[in-house]
Amino acid sequence: MTLRLDEFARNLRGTRSPRTVLAYERTAQAFLASLGKRSDSPTQNDVEQFLIRRTIAGPPARHPREI
């Protein structure tokens, strides 16, 4: 799954702003981390549970802007 994440990020770099790409990468990495060893075959339920947890927890802390 990591290789696909790299490909996804590489594709985004050509069409999105650098901050958007970083935000998408962080979200995808958090999702994969939430799966643990099962990251090779996530299910729709895994995605839904991840999104629900993030919604309940509220927005993530903002990172300081890079200068």
N, C-alpha and C positions, 0 to 999 in steps of 0.2 A: 504494500500500500504506500510506503514511503516514496517509491519511485514515481508513482502516479501523482503524489502530492508535489514532487519536484517539477513534473511536467505541467501540472496545473498552474503552479506559481510562475513558471517560465512563460507560459502562454499569457497569463495575466499581465506580466511586465510589459508586453507589447501593446496592451489596450487600456490599462488602468494606471492610476497614479501610484507612486511608490508607497504612500501611506495606506492606500486601499489594499494593495498587495500584501503588505505586512499584516494588516488586520485580518484578511482572509487566511493567511498562513497561520496566524496565532489561533484562530478559531478552529481550523482543520487540525492543527497539532493538539489542541485541547480535546477535540473529539476523539482523535486516535488514542490519546493518553487515557481517556475515560474508558476505552474499550479494553485496554490492557493487552493480554495475549490473544484476544479474539479479533484483532484489528485486520485480519486478512479477509473477513467476511461479515461486515456490519449489516445489520438488518434494518428495516424501516423502523421497527420498534426502538432499536438503539439510537437512531437519529432523533426520533420523537422524544425519548427520555432525556437525551442530551439537551435538546432545545428547551424542554420543560424546566430542567434544572437551571439553565441559564436565565430563563424568564423569571423564575421564582427568586433567584439570587439577586436579580437586578443587573443593571449594566456594569460591565467590568470597570475597574479603576482606569482612569485616563493616564496614558503615558505622557511624560513631558515631551513637548515638541523638540525635534532636533533642529539645531541652528545651522 
